[in-house]
């Protein structure tokens, strides 16, 4: 599970703004279906 795949980037945000922090987020799907 160490493979990190970037599925979305916002290059304009890096160009127009100073990015102070980066956060990694995900979802966990649970249920019976």
N, CA, C and O atoms as a Maestro MAE file, in Angstrom:
{
 s_m_m2io_version
 :::
 2.0.0
}

f_m_ct {
 s_m_title
 :::
 protein
 m_atom[132] {
  # First column is atom index #
  i_m_mmod_type
  r_m_x_coord
  r_m_y_coord
  r_m_z_coord
  i_m_residue_number
  s_m_chain_name
  s_m_pdb_residue_name
  s_m_pdb_atom_name
  i_m_atomic_number
  :::
  1 25 0.817 -1.204 0.000 1 A "UNK " " N  " 7
  2 3 0.000 0.000 0.000 1 A "UNK " " CA " 6
  3 2 0.853 1.257 0.000 1 A "UNK " " C  " 6
  4 15 0.339 2.347 0.252 1 A "UNK " " O  " 8
  5 25 2.116 1.132 -0.271 2 A "UNK " " N  " 7
  6 3 2.976 2.304 -0.301 2 A "UNK " " CA " 6
  7 2 2.910 3.036 -1.636 2 A "UNK " " C  " 6
  8 15 3.506 4.103 -1.786 2 A "UNK " " O  " 8
  9 25 2.184 2.468 -2.614 3 A "UNK " " N  " 7
  10 3 2.061 3.134 -3.904 3 A "UNK " " CA " 6
  11 2 1.089 4.296 -3.772 3 A "UNK " " C  " 6
  12 15 -0.094 4.094 -3.498 3 A "UNK " " O  " 8
  13 25 1.586 5.508 -3.966 4 A "UNK " " N  " 7
  14 3 0.747 6.704 -3.896 4 A "UNK " " CA " 6
  15 2 0.486 7.162 -5.324 4 A "UNK " " C  " 6
  16 15 1.423 7.400 -6.086 4 A "UNK " " O  " 8
  17 25 -0.774 7.284 -5.679 5 A "UNK " " N  " 7
  18 3 -1.160 7.680 -7.026 5 A "UNK " " CA " 6
  19 2 -1.869 9.028 -6.948 5 A "UNK " " C  " 6
  20 15 -2.883 9.160 -6.264 5 A "UNK " " O  " 8
  21 25 -1.346 10.012 -7.637 6 A "UNK " " N  " 7
  22 3 -1.961 11.338 -7.663 6 A "UNK " " CA " 6
  23 2 -3.044 11.327 -8.734 6 A "UNK " " C  " 6
  24 15 -2.766 11.074 -9.906 6 A "UNK " " O  " 8
  25 25 -4.272 11.601 -8.327 7 A "UNK " " N  " 7
  26 3 -5.373 11.584 -9.286 7 A "UNK " " CA " 6
  27 2 -5.860 12.987 -9.632 7 A "UNK " " C  " 6
  28 15 -6.638 13.153 -10.572 7 A "UNK " " O  " 8
  29 25 -5.416 13.994 -8.891 8 A "UNK " " N  " 7
  30 3 -5.837 15.361 -9.184 8 A "UNK " " CA " 6
  31 2 -4.768 16.335 -8.698 8 A "UNK " " C  " 6
  32 15 -4.255 16.202 -7.587 8 A "UNK " " O  " 8
  33 25 -4.442 17.299 -9.526 9 A "UNK " " N  " 7
  34 3 -3.517 18.355 -9.126 9 A "UNK " " CA " 6
  35 2 -4.096 19.697 -9.564 9 A "UNK " " C  " 6
  36 15 -4.880 19.773 -10.510 9 A "UNK " " O  " 8
  37 25 -3.703 20.728 -8.873 10 A "UNK " " N  " 7
  38 3 -4.145 22.070 -9.218 10 A "UNK " " CA " 6
  39 2 -2.891 22.903 -9.451 10 A "UNK " " C  " 6
  40 15 -2.375 23.546 -8.536 10 A "UNK " " O  " 8
  41 25 -2.416 22.879 -10.677 11 A "UNK " " N  " 7
  42 3 -1.167 23.581 -10.997 11 A "UNK " " CA " 6
  43 2 -1.315 25.092 -10.886 11 A "UNK " " C  " 6
  44 15 -0.357 25.780 -10.534 11 A "UNK " " O  " 8
  45 25 -2.498 25.617 -11.180 12 A "UNK " " N  " 7
  46 3 -2.707 27.059 -11.090 12 A "UNK " " CA " 6
  47 2 -2.595 27.532 -9.648 12 A "UNK " " C  " 6
  48 15 -2.113 28.636 -9.397 12 A "UNK " " O  " 8
  49 25 -3.035 26.712 -8.696 13 A "UNK " " N  " 7
  50 3 -2.916 27.083 -7.286 13 A "UNK " " CA " 6
  51 2 -1.449 27.200 -6.892 13 A "UNK " " C  " 6
  52 15 -1.086 28.094 -6.127 13 A "UNK " " O  " 8
  53 25 -0.612 26.322 -7.397 14 A "UNK " " N  " 7
  54 3 0.811 26.421 -7.092 14 A "UNK " " CA " 6
  55 2 1.419 27.658 -7.744 14 A "UNK " " C  " 6
  56 15 2.382 28.221 -7.224 14 A "UNK " " O  " 8
  57 25 0.874 28.080 -8.862 15 A "UNK " " N  " 7
  58 3 1.408 29.242 -9.565 15 A "UNK " " CA " 6
  59 2 0.952 30.550 -8.914 15 A "UNK " " C  " 6
  60 15 1.743 31.481 -8.767 15 A "UNK " " O  " 8
  61 25 -0.318 30.618 -8.527 16 A "UNK " " N  " 7
  62 3 -0.890 31.870 -8.032 16 A "UNK " " CA " 6
  63 2 -0.732 32.074 -6.530 16 A "UNK " " C  " 6
  64 15 -0.782 33.207 -6.052 16 A "UNK " " O  " 8
  65 25 -0.542 30.998 -5.785 17 A "UNK " " N  " 7
  66 3 -0.532 31.105 -4.332 17 A "UNK " " CA " 6
  67 2 0.682 30.390 -3.755 17 A "UNK " " C  " 6
  68 15 1.267 29.523 -4.404 17 A "UNK " " O  " 8
  69 25 1.051 30.750 -2.555 18 A "UNK " " N  " 7
  70 3 2.097 30.046 -1.825 18 A "UNK " " CA " 6
  71 2 1.451 28.918 -1.031 18 A "UNK " " C  " 6
  72 15 0.618 29.162 -0.158 18 A "UNK " " O  " 8
  73 25 1.833 27.699 -1.334 19 A "UNK " " N  " 7
  74 3 1.274 26.538 -0.641 19 A "UNK " " CA " 6
  75 2 2.106 26.291 0.611 19 A "UNK " " C  " 6
  76 15 3.272 25.906 0.529 19 A "UNK " " O  " 8
  77 25 1.493 26.517 1.768 20 A "UNK " " N  " 7
  78 3 2.213 26.385 3.032 20 A "UNK " " CA " 6
  79 2 2.251 24.944 3.525 20 A "UNK " " C  " 6
  80 15 3.270 24.489 4.045 20 A "UNK " " O  " 8
  81 25 1.156 24.235 3.366 21 A "UNK " " N  " 7
  82 3 1.084 22.855 3.845 21 A "UNK " " CA " 6
  83 2 0.374 21.994 2.819 21 A "UNK " " C  " 6
  84 15 -0.441 22.478 2.033 21 A "UNK " " O  " 8
  85 25 0.694 20.718 2.840 22 A "UNK " " N  " 7
  86 3 -0.019 19.753 2.014 22 A "UNK " " CA " 6
  87 2 -0.588 18.686 2.928 22 A "UNK " " C  " 6
  88 15 0.064 18.251 3.878 22 A "UNK " " O  " 8
  89 25 -1.803 18.274 2.634 23 A "UNK " " N  " 7
  90 3 -2.464 17.249 3.438 23 A "UNK " " CA " 6
  91 2 -2.869 16.095 2.536 23 A "UNK " " C  " 6
  92 15 -3.248 16.292 1.381 23 A "UNK " " O  " 8
  93 25 -2.785 14.905 3.074 24 A "UNK " " N  " 7
  94 3 -3.214 13.719 2.349 24 A "UNK " " CA " 6
  95 2 -4.508 13.226 2.969 24 A "UNK " " C  " 6
  96 15 -4.620 13.123 4.190 24 A "UNK " " O  " 8
  97 25 -5.481 12.922 2.130 25 A "UNK " " N  " 7
  98 3 -6.785 12.477 2.629 25 A "UNK " " CA " 6
  99 2 -7.260 11.286 1.809 25 A "UNK " " C  " 6
  100 15 -6.838 11.089 0.669 25 A "UNK " " O  " 8
  101 25 -8.126 10.514 2.397 26 A "UNK " " N  " 7
  102 3 -8.681 9.365 1.698 26 A "UNK " " CA " 6
  103 2 -10.029 8.996 2.288 26 A "UNK " " C  " 6
  104 15 -10.488 9.590 3.264 26 A "UNK " " O  " 8
  105 25 -10.652 7.997 1.670 27 A "UNK " " N  " 7
  106 3 -11.936 7.520 2.173 27 A "UNK " " CA " 6
  107 2 -11.851 6.015 2.373 27 A "UNK " " C  " 6
  108 15 -11.083 5.325 1.703 27 A "UNK " " O  " 8
  109 25 -12.639 5.531 3.288 28 A "UNK " " N  " 7
  110 3 -12.747 4.091 3.533 28 A "UNK " " CA " 6
  111 2 -14.202 3.703 3.332 28 A "UNK " " C  " 6
  112 15 -15.094 4.220 4.005 28 A "UNK " " O  " 8
  113 25 -14.430 2.792 2.403 29 A "UNK " " N  " 7
  114 3 -15.788 2.359 2.109 29 A "UNK " " CA " 6
  115 2 -16.123 1.143 2.957 29 A "UNK " " C  " 6
  116 15 -15.374 0.167 2.984 29 A "UNK " " O  " 8
  117 25 -17.248 1.209 3.645 30 A "UNK " " N  " 7
  118 3 -17.704 0.076 4.455 30 A "UNK " " CA " 6
  119 2 -19.179 -0.150 4.175 30 A "UNK " " C  " 6
  120 15 -19.899 0.780 3.811 30 A "UNK " " O  " 8
  121 25 -19.617 -1.360 4.343 31 A "UNK " " N  " 7
  122 3 -21.028 -1.666 4.141 31 A "UNK " " CA " 6
  123 2 -21.203 -3.083 3.634 31 A "UNK " " C  " 6
  124 15 -20.232 -3.819 3.455 31 A "UNK " " O  " 8
  125 25 -22.444 -3.453 3.406 32 A "UNK " " N  " 7
  126 3 -22.746 -4.819 2.984 32 A "UNK " " CA " 6
  127 2 -22.877 -4.949 1.477 32 A "UNK " " C  " 6
  128 15 -22.880 -6.069 0.966 32 A "UNK " " O  " 8
  129 25 -22.984 -3.860 0.755 33 A "UNK " " N  " 7
  130 3 -23.170 -3.950 -0.693 33 A "UNK " " CA " 6
  131 2 -21.862 -3.849 -1.431 33 A "UNK " " C  " 6
  132 15 -21.840 -3.907 -2.661 33 A "UNK " " O  " 8
  :::
 }
 m_bond[131] {
  # First column is bond index #
  i_m_from
  i_m_to
  i_m_order
  :::
  1 1 2 1
  2 2 3 1
  3 3 4 2
  4 3 5 1
  5 5 6 1
  6 6 7 1
  7 7 8 2
  8 7 9 1
  9 9 10 1
  10 10 11 1
  11 11 12 2
  12 11 13 1
  13 13 14 1
  14 14 15 1
  15 15 16 2
  16 15 17 1
  17 17 18 1
  18 18 19 1
  19 19 20 2
  20 19 21 1
  21 21 22 1
  22 22 23 1
  23 23 24 2
  24 23 25 1
  25 25 26 1
  26 26 27 1
  27 27 28 2
  28 27 29 1
  29 29 30 1
  30 30 31 1
  31 31 32 2
  32 31 33 1
  33 33 34 1
  34 34 35 1
  35 35 36 2
  36 35 37 1
  37 37 38 1
  38 38 39 1
  39 39 40 2
  40 39 41 1
  41 41 42 1
  42 42 43 1
  43 43 44 2
  44 43 45 1
  45 45 46 1
  46 46 47 1
  47 47 48 2
  48 47 49 1
  49 49 50 1
  50 50 51 1
  51 51 52 2
  52 51 53 1
  53 53 54 1
  54 54 55 1
  55 55 56 2
  56 55 57 1
  57 57 58 1
  58 58 59 1
  59 59 60 2
  60 59 61 1
  61 61 62 1
  62 62 63 1
  63 63 64 2
  64 63 65 1
  65 65 66 1
  66 66 67 1
  67 67 68 2
  68 67 69 1
  69 69 70 1
  70 70 71 1
  71 71 72 2
  72 71 73 1
  73 73 74 1
  74 74 75 1
  75 75 76 2
  76 75 77 1
  77 77 78 1
  78 78 79 1
  79 79 80 2
  80 79 81 1
  81 81 82 1
  82 82 83 1
  83 83 84 2
  84 83 85 1
  85 85 86 1
  86 86 87 1
  87 87 88 2
  88 87 89 1
  89 89 90 1
  90 90 91 1
  91 91 92 2
  92 91 93 1
  93 93 94 1
  94 94 95 1
  95 95 96 2
  96 95 97 1
  97 97 98 1
  98 98 99 1
  99 99 100 2
  100 99 101 1
  101 101 102 1
  102 102 103 1
  103 103 104 2
  104 103 105 1
  105 105 106 1
  106 106 107 1
  107 107 108 2
  108 107 109 1
  109 109 110 1
  110 110 111 1
  111 111 112 2
  112 111 113 1
  113 113 114 1
  114 114 115 1
  115 115 116 2
  116 115 117 1
  117 117 118 1
  118 118 119 1
  119 119 120 2
  120 119 121 1
  121 121 122 1
  122 122 123 1
  123 123 124 2
  124 123 125 1
  125 125 126 1
  126 126 127 1
  127 127 128 2
  128 127 129 1
  129 129 130 1
  130 130 131 1
  131 131 132 2
  :::
 }
}
